Amino acid sequence: MKRFTLRIMIFLFYSAAVNAQFRFTVTSDPHDSTDTWKHTLNEMNRICGDEGIFHITCGNEDPPQDRYDDLKNVCGDDVIWYPCVGDHSRKYMDWHNHFYSNYSRLPYMQNAKPGPTHCAKTTFSFDYGNAHFIQLNEFYNGNSDFGTDGDVVDSLYNWLAKDLNTNTKPAILVWGHEPAYPIGGHIGSSLDKYTENRDRFWQLLEDKKVVAYITGHTHRYSRTQRPGGGKVWQIDIGTTTKKKPFTFADIYVGATKVSFKVYRGEYGKFSLQDSLEVAR
């Protein structure tokens, strides 16, 4: 009996050690640009070897089933994908809700926490290794999962606050479509349109020591922190549409740090554009 217990303890220790270090990849806004989306994914595989444990897209997968087929074509049928709702997703909400209709069938999400009422499928959180991940549907208005033009309304904020209050993981990463502090485009028509809600949302991320908020929408890569001071990074992934250059991020979560590498290019080979290391 003691030998069996020891084996279980060794297995659990080994599993925890393996999951303590991992990587995943991120894109945003592929829209209907099949060629540039697939080229970006091929470059991701060439540079990084694969998509990591999963791939995140920060919105506007138009149409999402086609982009999912492209993703599987490049990365394999077993690719794990978390597509986010974007401002072009209104007519695809049935697809998004069906895709996330049964969390237990999605790897790593058997114990996912669903979002607030009327947004329980497209907003969620889950744990992997030493990290806590949160996807936000910022087009949820409290009554419908697509009823606003991008905001963190009371219901969404309250759910997020409760989720963060119960988190026990040291690394927290949040993603959604709308930037809080847009650079180079959509200024005044992102989360910054509703300044009080934006500021409340960002202060919560600061208070809970979130590593980064990952976003898209502007089709321009940027990284920034709150003007006037702050520790949370906003990383706008840019786009994979024909609006060049195309961009993806490779993110490594280690035992003591989170590292971001951003690669960009056009129709040829991509190269490293930016890198960031955040000690936790």
C-alpha positions as CSV (number, residue, x, y, z in Angstrom):
1,M,0.0,0.0,0.0
2,K,2.8,2.4,0.9
3,R,4.6,1.6,-2.4
4,F,1.4,2.4,-4.3
5,T,0.9,5.7,-2.5
6,L,4.5,6.6,-3.2
7,R,4.0,5.9,-6.9
8,I,0.9,8.2,-6.9
9,M,2.9,11.0,-5.2
10,I,5.7,10.7,-7.7
11,F,3.3,10.8,-10.6
12,L,1.5,13.9,-9.2
13,F,4.9,15.6,-8.6
14,Y,6.1,14.8,-12.1
15,S,2.8,16.0,-13.7
16,A,3.0,19.3,-11.7
17,A,6.6,19.8,-12.8
18,V,5.7,19.2,-16.5
19,N,2.7,21.6,-16.4
20,A,4.7,24.3,-14.6
21,Q,6.4,25.2,-17.8
22,F,4.5,25.4,-21.1
23,R,3.9,27.6,-24.1
24,F,0.9,28.6,-26.3
25,T,0.4,30.9,-29.3
26,V,-1.9,33.7,-30.1
27,T,-3.3,35.5,-33.3
28,S,-6.1,37.9,-33.9
29,D,-8.4,39.2,-36.6
30,P,-7.9,36.7,-39.4
31,H,-11.4,37.7,-40.8
32,D,-11.9,36.0,-44.2
33,S,-8.2,36.1,-45.3
34,T,-7.6,32.4,-45.7
35,D,-4.2,32.8,-47.5
36,T,-2.6,35.2,-45.0
37,W,-4.1,33.3,-42.0
38,K,-2.6,30.0,-43.2
39,H,0.7,31.6,-44.1
40,T,0.9,33.0,-40.5
41,L,0.1,29.6,-39.1
42,N,2.8,27.9,-41.3
43,E,5.3,30.5,-40.2
44,M,4.3,29.8,-36.6
45,N,5.0,26.1,-37.1
46,R,8.3,26.8,-38.8
47,I,9.6,29.1,-36.1
48,C,8.1,27.6,-33.0
49,G,7.7,23.9,-34.0
50,D,3.9,23.9,-33.3
51,E,1.1,25.9,-31.7
52,G,2.0,24.9,-28.2
53,I,-0.5,23.4,-25.8
54,F,-3.3,25.5,-27.4
55,H,-3.9,28.5,-29.7
56,I,-5.9,31.6,-28.9
57,T,-7.5,34.0,-31.4
58,C,-8.6,37.3,-30.0
59,G,-11.7,37.7,-32.2
60,N,-13.1,38.2,-35.7
61,E,-12.6,34.7,-37.1
62,D,-14.9,35.3,-40.1
63,P,-16.4,32.7,-40.6
64,P,-15.1,30.8,-37.6
65,Q,-15.8,27.3,-39.0
66,D,-13.6,28.1,-42.1
67,R,-10.8,29.5,-39.9
68,Y,-11.1,26.4,-37.7
69,D,-10.7,24.1,-40.8
70,D,-7.7,26.1,-41.9
71,L,-6.2,25.8,-38.4
72,K,-6.7,22.0,-38.4
73,N,-5.3,21.8,-41.9
74,V,-2.0,23.5,-40.8
75,C,-1.7,22.3,-37.2
76,G,-3.5,19.0,-37.2
77,D,-7.0,17.8,-36.3
78,D,-6.1,17.6,-32.6
79,V,-5.3,21.3,-32.4
80,I,-6.9,23.0,-29.3
81,W,-8.4,26.4,-30.2
82,Y,-10.0,29.1,-28.1
83,P,-11.6,31.6,-30.5
84,C,-12.9,34.8,-28.9
85,V,-16.0,36.9,-29.9
86,G,-15.1,40.0,-31.9
87,D,-17.1,42.9,-33.2
88,H,-17.7,41.1,-36.5
89,S,-19.1,38.0,-34.7
90,R,-22.8,38.9,-34.4
91,K,-23.9,36.6,-37.1
92,Y,-21.7,33.8,-35.8
93,M,-22.9,33.7,-32.2
94,D,-24.7,30.4,-32.7
95,W,-21.4,28.9,-33.9
96,H,-19.5,30.2,-30.9
97,N,-22.1,29.1,-28.4
98,H,-22.2,25.6,-30.0
99,F,-18.4,25.4,-30.0
100,Y,-18.3,26.1,-26.3
101,S,-21.5,24.3,-25.5
102,N,-19.8,21.4,-23.7
103,Y,-16.7,22.5,-21.9
104,S,-15.9,19.0,-20.7
105,R,-15.2,17.9,-24.2
106,L,-12.5,20.5,-24.6
107,P,-9.0,19.6,-23.2
108,Y,-8.0,21.5,-20.1
109,M,-11.5,22.9,-19.6
110,Q,-13.2,20.1,-17.8
111,N,-13.5,22.3,-14.7
112,A,-14.0,25.6,-16.6
113,K,-15.9,28.3,-14.8
114,P,-18.7,29.6,-17.1
115,G,-19.4,33.3,-17.5
116,P,-22.4,35.3,-16.3
117,T,-26.0,34.6,-17.2
118,H,-26.6,35.0,-21.0
119,C,-22.9,34.8,-21.6
120,A,-22.1,31.5,-19.9
121,K,-20.4,29.9,-23.0
122,T,-18.4,32.7,-24.6
123,T,-16.9,34.0,-21.3
124,F,-15.1,31.5,-19.1
125,S,-12.0,30.8,-17.1
126,F,-9.8,27.7,-16.6
127,D,-6.5,26.6,-15.1
128,Y,-3.6,25.0,-16.7
129,G,-0.4,24.3,-14.8
130,N,0.5,27.3,-12.7
131,A,-1.6,29.7,-14.8
132,H,-5.2,31.0,-14.7
133,F,-6.7,31.9,-18.1
134,I,-9.8,34.1,-18.7
135,Q,-11.6,34.7,-22.0
136,L,-14.0,37.7,-22.0
137,N,-16.9,38.4,-24.4
138,E,-17.0,42.2,-24.3
139,F,-20.1,42.4,-26.5
140,Y,-22.3,41.0,-23.7
141,N,-24.6,43.6,-22.3
142,G,-26.1,41.7,-19.4
143,N,-29.0,40.4,-21.3
144,S,-27.6,39.2,-24.6
145,D,-24.2,37.7,-25.6
146,F,-24.0,40.3,-28.4
147,G,-25.8,43.5,-27.3
148,T,-23.1,46.1,-27.0
149,D,-20.3,47.6,-29.1
150,G,-17.6,46.5,-26.7
151,D,-17.7,47.2,-23.0
152,V,-17.1,45.7,-19.6
153,V,-20.6,46.0,-18.2
154,D,-21.5,45.5,-14.5
155,S,-22.5,41.8,-14.9
156,L,-19.2,41.0,-16.7
157,Y,-17.1,43.0,-14.3
158,N,-18.8,41.4,-11.3
159,W,-18.2,37.9,-12.7
160,L,-14.6,38.8,-13.4
161,A,-14.0,40.2,-9.9
162,K,-15.5,37.0,-8.3
163,D,-13.4,34.8,-10.6
164,L,-10.2,36.6,-9.8
165,N,-11.0,36.7,-6.1
166,T,-11.1,32.9,-6.0
167,N,-8.1,32.3,-8.2
168,T,-5.1,30.5,-6.6
169,K,-2.7,30.4,-9.6
170,P,0.3,32.7,-9.6
171,A,0.2,33.7,-13.3
172,I,-3.0,35.3,-14.7
173,L,-3.6,36.0,-18.4
174,V,-6.8,37.5,-19.7
175,W,-7.9,38.0,-23.4
176,G,-10.7,39.7,-25.2
177,H,-11.2,41.5,-28.5
178,E,-11.3,45.2,-27.5
179,P,-8.2,47.0,-26.3
180,A,-8.5,49.2,-23.2
181,Y,-5.9,51.6,-24.5
182,P,-6.0,51.4,-28.3
183,I,-2.9,52.5,-30.3
184,G,-3.0,53.3,-34.0
185,G,-6.6,52.6,-34.6
186,H,-10.1,52.4,-33.1
187,I,-9.3,55.1,-30.6
188,G,-12.5,56.2,-28.9
189,S,-14.4,53.1,-30.2
190,S,-12.8,50.4,-28.1
191,L,-13.1,49.9,-24.4
192,D,-12.0,53.5,-24.0
193,K,-15.4,54.6,-25.3
194,Y,-16.8,53.8,-21.8
195,T,-14.0,55.4,-19.8
196,E,-15.4,54.7,-16.3
197,N,-16.0,51.0,-17.1
198,R,-12.6,50.7,-18.7
199,D,-10.8,52.3,-15.8
200,R,-12.7,50.0,-13.3
201,F,-11.8,47.0,-15.4
202,W,-8.1,47.9,-15.6
203,Q,-7.8,48.7,-11.9
204,L,-9.2,45.2,-11.2
205,L,-6.4,43.7,-13.4
206,E,-3.8,45.8,-11.6
207,D,-5.2,44.9,-8.1
208,K,-5.2,41.2,-8.9
209,K,-1.7,41.3,-10.4
210,V,-2.7,40.1,-13.9
211,V,0.4,39.6,-16.1
212,A,-1.2,40.7,-19.4
213,Y,-4.4,41.5,-21.2
214,I,-4.1,40.2,-24.7
215,T,-6.3,41.8,-27.4
216,G,-6.8,42.7,-31.0
217,H,-9.2,44.8,-33.0
218,T,-6.9,47.6,-34.2
219,H,-5.0,45.4,-36.7
220,R,-1.8,47.0,-35.4
221,Y,0.7,45.3,-33.1
222,S,1.5,47.2,-29.9
223,R,2.2,46.7,-26.2
224,T,1.6,49.3,-23.6
225,Q,0.8,49.8,-19.9
226,R,-1.7,52.1,-18.3
227,P,-0.8,55.8,-19.0
228,G,0.5,57.3,-15.8
229,G,1.8,54.0,-14.4
230,G,0.9,50.4,-14.0
231,K,2.3,46.9,-14.1
232,V,-0.3,45.1,-16.3
233,W,0.7,44.8,-19.9
234,Q,-1.8,45.2,-22.8
235,I,-0.6,43.3,-25.8
236,D,-2.5,44.0,-29.0
237,I,-1.6,41.0,-31.3
238,G,-2.4,42.8,-34.5
239,T,-3.9,40.9,-37.5
240,T,-3.4,38.1,-40.0
241,T,-5.5,39.7,-42.7
242,K,-4.1,41.2,-45.9
243,K,-3.3,44.4,-44.0
244,K,0.4,43.7,-43.6
245,P,2.5,42.8,-41.7
246,F,0.9,39.7,-40.2
247,T,1.6,38.8,-36.6
248,F,1.5,36.0,-34.1
249,A,2.8,35.7,-30.5
250,D,4.5,32.8,-28.8
251,I,4.0,32.9,-25.0
252,Y,6.0,30.9,-22.5
253,V,4.8,30.4,-18.9
254,G,7.6,29.3,-16.7
255,A,8.0,28.7,-13.0
256,T,9.0,32.3,-12.2
257,K,8.3,34.3,-15.4
258,V,6.1,34.7,-18.4
259,S,7.8,35.5,-21.7
260,F,6.3,36.9,-24.9
261,K,7.9,36.7,-28.3
262,V,6.1,38.4,-31.2
263,Y,6.9,37.5,-34.8
264,R,5.8,39.5,-37.9
265,G,6.2,39.3,-41.6
266,E,4.5,39.5,-45.0
267,Y,4.4,36.7,-47.6
268,G,8.0,35.6,-46.9
269,K,9.6,34.5,-43.7
270,F,8.6,36.1,-40.4
271,S,11.2,37.5,-37.9
272,L,11.2,38.4,-34.3
273,Q,9.6,41.8,-33.8
274,D,9.4,42.2,-30.1
275,S,10.0,40.3,-26.9
276,L,9.0,40.9,-23.3
277,E,9.8,39.0,-20.0
278,V,7.6,39.5,-16.9
279,A,8.8,38.1,-13.6
280,R,5.9,36.9,-11.5
